[in-house]
Amino acid sequence: MTESIPDRPKLPAGPLHLLIVEDEPADAELYLVELRKGGLEVRGDVVSTAKEFLARLETGEYDIILADYALPGWSGLDALQTLRYLQENMPLLIVTGALGDKTVAELVRVGVTDYILKDRMARLPFAIRQALEEKKLRGQKRKIEGTSSDPVRLLYVEDNQTDAELSLQILKKAGFEIRADIVDTREEFTARLAANAYDVILSDQHLPTWTGIEAFEHSRALGFNIPVILVTGTLNDEMAAQIATRGLTDCVLKDRLARLPLVLGRVLEMKALKEQGKQHETNYRSLVERAPYGIFQATPDGKVLMANPALVEMLGCETRDAVLNLNLF
C-alpha cells in the first residue's frame, strides 16, 4: 500500500529567533553564518551566564536554543535543566567540540533535542529544521508516553555486514527491540519494500552500485513514505544541502554512531505523532459522513466545497456532485 508524499515542513513565518548560550562571540557568529548558508533566515541573542539566560527567557520569545556544552561555571545541560524547571518545552540543541559515548548517553537520558559537533557545523541547518518540525508536532498533540511493545521494523541498506551488525548492536544496547532485513542492491531493496511493512529505512550512503540518497529517492518514486536515516563516513556542505533539500529524515556519521539511538527515537516518535494525526482526521471524516444532520464546507461567496450524505438528501439532490455545483449564499 502506498501513501502520498507530504510537503516539506514549513518554517515559521519571518526570521527564526534563536537564543544562543555561548561564551565565545566568534563561535556564536559562526552558528548564525552556517544557518544562513543553509537557507534559514535567523536572528540571535547571545548570553553566556545563567543570569543572562534566565533574563532572556523571561523577556524574549524564542523558537529554539543553541547551547555550548561547556561554559565557565555552568553548562548546556544546566541550561536544559533550567528550561525544564520553568516548564518550557522549547527545543535545545547542544553544540560541542567533542563528546564521549557516556556523555552522549547522558544527553539522550536528559532529553536534549540533538547535538552538533563544532567540526561538523554543516549539519546545523538540517538539525534546526528537524527540531522545529518536532516542536510543531508536539504543539499539535501531546507527547506519546512510552513506546510500543512491538519491535522496530528496520530495512537496512548496507553492503558491509560488520557495519550493519555494529549499528544494530548499538540500537539494541540502547533498549530498542529491532527486527531488521539487510540488503545492498536496488533489486533486493525493491523486493523487500514490496513484501514487508517497515517503520524506518537505514541506509549507507556509499554502496557498490548506488547511494543512500538514491535509495531514498527510489523509495519515494515507488510511493513509500518511510522515514530514511542516512549513514555516511563524511558530511560536506554539498551533501548536507542535498539531505536538507531532498527531505531525508536525518543523517548519522559513522564515527558518531552513538548518536543513532537518539535519532531513531526521535524519528519513531514523530512517525507515531503523524500517524495519530492521520487517524484523528480519518475518525473525523467518518463522523461527518455518518452524521444524521447536514454538514458542509463552503467558500465565503457560498460555493460548496464539501457536503456529507445527509445534506445531499436534505437538499433533494441525487448525487454529491450536484450539491457541489450549488451556491448556498
Long-range contacts (C-beta under 8 A, 24 or more apart in sequence): 2-222, 2-223, 2-224, 3-223, 3-224, 3-225, 4-225, 5-220, 5-225, 6-225, 8-247, 9-129, 9-132, 9-133, 9-136, 11-40, 11-129, 11-132, 12-63, 12-132, 14-41, 15-41, 15-42, 15-43, 16-40, 16-41, 16-42, 16-43, 16-63, 16-64, 16-128, 16-132, 17-42, 17-43, 17-44, 17-45, 17-60, 17-61, 17-62, 17-63, 18-42, 18-43, 18-44, 18-45, 18-62, 18-63, 18-64, 18-65, 18-66, 19-44, 19-45, 19-47, 19-53, 19-56, 19-57, 19-60, 19-62, 19-64, 19-65, 19-66, 20-44, 20-45, 20-46, 20-47, 20-65, 20-66, 20-67, 21-47, 21-48, 21-53, 21-65, 21-66, 21-67, 21-68, 21-71, 21-76, 21-79, 22-46, 22-48, 22-66, 22-67, 22-68, 22-71, 22-95, 23-48, 23-68, 23-71, 23-72, 24-68, 27-68, 27-95, 27-118, 30-121, 31-66, 31-95, 31-121, 31-124, 34-121, 34-122, 34-124, 34-125, 35-124, 35-125, 35-128, 37-125, 37-237, 38-124, 38-125, 38-126, 38-128, 38-240, 38-241, 38-244, 39-125, 39-244, 40-125, 40-128, 40-129, 48-72, 49-73, 49-74, 50-74, 50-78, 50-79, 50-82, 53-79, 53-82, 54-82, 57-82, 57-83, 57-86, 57-88, 62-90, 63-90, 63-132, 63-135, 64-90, 64-91, 64-92, 64-93, 64-128, 64-131, 64-132, 64-135, 65-90, 65-91, 65-92, 65-93, 66-92, 66-93, 66-95, 67-92, 67-93, 67-94, 67-95, 68-94, 68-95, 68-96, 69-94, 69-95, 69-96, 69-97, 69-99, 69-103, 69-115, 70-96, 70-97, 76-112, 77-106, 77-107, 77-110, 77-112, 80-110, 80-111, 80-112, 81-110, 84-111, 89-135, 89-138, 90-135, 91-131, 91-132, 91-134, 91-135, 93-127, 93-128, 93-131, 95-124, 99-258, 101-258, 104-258, 104-259, 104-262, 105-258, 107-262, 108-174, 108-261, 108-262, 108-265, 113-266, 114-262, 114-266, 115-259, 117-256, 120-235, 120-253, 122-235, 122-236, 122-237, 122-240, 123-235, 123-240, 123-251, 125-240, 125-244, 126-240, 126-243, 126-244, 126-250, 126-251, 129-244, 130-249, 130-250, 130-266, 133-270, 134-266, 134-269, 134-270, 137-270, 137-273, 137-274, 137-277, 138-273, 140-273, 140-277, 141-273, 141-276, 141-277, 143-269, 144-269, 144-272, 144-273, 144-276, 147-268, 148-272, 150-177, 151-177, 151-178, 151-179, 152-176, 152-177, 152-178, 152-179, 152-199, 152-200, 152-264, 152-268, 153-179, 153-196, 153-197, 153-198, 153-199, 153-200, 154-178, 154-179, 154-180, 154-181, 154-198, 154-199, 154-200, 154-201, 154-202, 155-180, 155-181, 155-183, 155-189, 155-192, 155-193, 155-196, 155-198, 155-200, 155-201, 155-202, 155-226, 156-180, 156-181, 156-182, 156-183, 156-201, 156-202, 156-203, 157-183, 157-184, 157-189, 157-201, 157-202, 157-203, 157-204, 157-207, 157-212, 157-215, 158-182, 158-184, 158-202, 158-203, 158-204, 158-207, 158-231, 159-184, 159-204, 159-207, 159-208, 160-204, 163-204, 163-231, 163-254, 166-257, 167-202, 167-231, 167-257, 167-260, 170-257, 170-258, 170-260, 170-261, 171-260, 171-261, 171-264, 174-260, 174-261, 175-261, 176-261, 176-264, 184-208, 185-209, 186-210, 186-214, 186-215, 186-218, 189-215, 189-218, 189-219, 190-218, 190-222, 193-219, 193-222, 193-224, 193-226, 198-226, 199-226, 199-227, 199-268, 199-271, 200-226, 200-227, 200-228, 200-229, 200-249, 200-264, 200-267, 200-268, 200-271, 201-226, 201-227, 201-228, 201-229, 202-228, 202-229, 202-231, 203-228, 203-229, 203-230, 203-231, 204-231, 204-232, 205-230, 205-231, 205-232, 205-233, 205-239, 206-232, 206-233, 213-242, 213-243, 213-246, 213-248, 216-246, 216-247, 216-248, 217-246, 227-267, 227-270, 227-271, 229-260, 229-263, 229-264, 229-267, 231-257, 296-323, 296-328, 298-328, 298-329, 301-327, 301-329, 302-327, 302-328, 302-329, 303-327, 304-328
